[in-house]
Amino acid sequence: MSYDRTVRLNTTFEEAEQAVRRSLGEQGFGVLTEIDVQATLKAKLGHAMEPYLILGACNPPLAKRALEADPSIGLLLPCNVVVRAEGDQVVVQAVDPGTMVTLTGLAAMEPVAEEATRRLDAALASLETGSA
């Protein structure tokens, strides 16, 4: 089962990061959390790696609907979006909101996941077209 939605960009990491933040914002997502995996692994383990950032994206109306359907869904929130360098490209990956439906088995989660998917797909598509 695939659990991600992925695009590959031919740009710098910094440009991709800013474009991701913009495109998420345009779709109603704010970034609640941010984990700089590269910096953390360097500081804690002395491990060097390419840039790797995890953004915890949240669309408050969608989060509210999901939590009303299942208070335990907070275990899967916010929606993680990864921005990572891979060679000459930057990979942007968002968790597939459909996994909320698959994992919970709740029909009430379907419309929330469908809207979240539509919004995340639009954000990713704008990155590919350069309109973000």
Backbone torsions as a table, in degrees:
resi	resn	phi	psi	omega
1	MET	NA	125.4	176.5
2	SER	-78.7	136.9	-179.1
3	TYR	-123.9	16.5	-179.6
4	ASP	-133.1	161.9	172.6
5	ARG	-126.2	122.4	-166.9
6	THR	-129.8	140.9	168.9
7	VAL	-131.0	152.4	177.0
8	ARG	-117.8	133.1	-175.6
9	LEU	-120.4	144.4	175.1
10	ASN	-101.8	78.6	-178.4
11	THR	-154.3	179.5	177.1
12	THR	-79.6	160.7	178.7
13	PHE	-60.4	-45.2	-178.0
14	GLU	-62.1	-43.6	178.4
15	GLU	-64.7	-40.5	179.4
16	ALA	-64.6	-44.0	179.9
17	GLU	-58.6	-47.3	180.0
18	GLN	-64.4	-40.0	178.9
19	ALA	-65.4	-38.6	178.3
20	VAL	-63.3	-47.2	179.2
21	ARG	-59.0	-43.2	179.1
22	ARG	-63.6	-48.6	-175.9
23	SER	-67.0	-35.7	175.4
24	LEU	-64.5	-44.3	179.1
25	GLY	-59.6	-39.9	179.1
26	GLU	-64.1	-22.1	179.0
27	GLN	-101.5	12.4	175.1
28	GLY	87.3	12.0	178.8
29	PHE	-99.7	134.9	170.1
30	GLY	-106.8	158.7	177.4
31	VAL	-97.2	111.6	-178.5
32	LEU	-87.6	-35.2	-177.9
33	THR	-133.6	156.8	179.7
34	GLU	-148.1	125.6	178.3
35	ILE	-121.8	116.7	175.9
36	ASP	-89.5	91.8	-175.7
37	VAL	-62.8	-40.3	179.7
38	GLN	-57.0	-50.4	-178.4
39	ALA	-66.6	-39.4	-178.8
40	THR	-65.2	-46.9	-179.4
41	LEU	-68.0	-32.3	176.3
42	LYS	-66.2	-47.0	-177.4
43	ALA	-68.7	-41.6	-173.9
44	LYS	-87.1	-31.8	-174.4
45	LEU	-123.6	-6.2	-175.1
46	GLY	69.4	20.0	-176.6
47	HIS	-90.0	125.4	177.6
48	ALA	-95.1	135.5	178.0
49	MET	-152.5	168.9	177.1
50	GLU	-68.2	160.5	178.5
51	PRO	-53.7	136.6	-177.4
52	TYR	-151.8	114.1	-175.6
53	LEU	-125.0	133.4	175.0
54	ILE	-110.5	120.0	177.8
55	LEU	-106.1	127.9	176.1
56	GLY	-91.2	99.0	-175.0
57	ALA	-92.2	139.1	-179.3
58	CYS	-138.0	133.5	170.4
59	ASN	-108.1	103.4	-172.2
60	PRO	-51.3	-45.6	178.8
61	PRO	-61.5	-38.2	178.6
62	LEU	-69.5	-40.4	178.5
63	ALA	-61.5	-41.9	178.7
64	LYS	-60.1	-47.0	179.9
65	ARG	-62.6	-42.1	179.8
66	ALA	-64.5	-43.5	-179.7
67	LEU	-66.9	-32.6	176.0
68	GLU	-67.6	-34.7	179.0
69	ALA	-73.6	-34.3	-178.4
70	ASP	-160.1	104.2	-178.8
71	PRO	-57.7	-24.6	179.1
72	SER	-75.6	-9.4	-178.0
73	ILE	-63.7	-16.4	175.5
74	GLY	-55.6	-22.2	175.6
75	LEU	-63.1	-24.1	-178.7
76	LEU	-106.3	4.2	-179.9
77	LEU	-108.4	153.9	-6.4
78	PRO	-73.3	175.6	177.3
79	CYS	-73.0	120.7	179.3
80	ASN	-79.4	134.7	174.5
81	VAL	-125.4	123.7	-178.3
82	VAL	-103.5	134.7	172.7
83	VAL	-120.7	117.9	-176.7
84	ARG	-143.6	145.0	177.0
85	ALA	-80.3	140.7	175.6
86	GLU	-144.2	95.6	-176.1
87	GLY	65.3	-127.0	-179.7
88	ASP	-88.2	2.1	-177.7
89	GLN	-115.9	166.8	170.7
90	VAL	-117.0	127.3	178.8
91	VAL	-99.0	130.6	176.0
92	VAL	-117.9	123.9	-177.6
93	GLN	-129.1	135.8	174.3
94	ALA	-119.1	142.4	175.9
95	VAL	-64.0	139.7	179.0
96	ASP	-75.1	115.0	-178.9
97	PRO	-59.0	-20.5	177.1
98	GLY	-60.3	-20.0	178.2
99	THR	-65.0	-26.0	176.8
100	MET	-62.4	-39.4	-180.0
101	VAL	-71.5	-45.3	-179.0
102	THR	-60.6	-45.8	-176.8
103	LEU	-72.7	-37.3	-177.2
104	THR	-88.4	-29.6	-175.8
105	GLY	70.1	14.1	-177.3
106	LEU	-93.4	122.8	178.0
107	ALA	-62.6	-31.1	-179.8
108	ALA	-64.3	-19.4	-179.7
109	MET	-83.7	-17.1	-176.0
110	GLU	-58.7	-50.3	-178.7
111	PRO	-65.8	-32.4	177.2
112	VAL	-65.5	-47.7	180.0
113	ALA	-63.6	-38.4	179.6
114	GLU	-63.7	-43.3	179.9
115	GLU	-69.5	-41.5	177.9
116	ALA	-61.3	-41.1	178.2
117	THR	-62.4	-45.4	179.9
118	ARG	-59.4	-43.6	-178.5
119	ARG	-69.9	-43.5	178.2
120	LEU	-65.6	-40.6	177.3
121	ASP	-61.7	-39.1	178.4
122	ALA	-65.2	-41.3	177.9
123	ALA	-62.0	-45.4	-180.0
124	LEU	-66.3	-40.2	179.6
125	ALA	-62.4	-38.0	-179.5
126	SER	-66.6	-28.2	176.5
127	LEU	-67.6	-41.6	-178.4
128	GLU	-67.1	-34.6	-177.5
129	THR	-89.8	-9.3	178.8
130	GLY	77.8	17.0	-179.1
131	SER	-91.7	1.7	179.8
132	ALA	-83.2	NA	NA
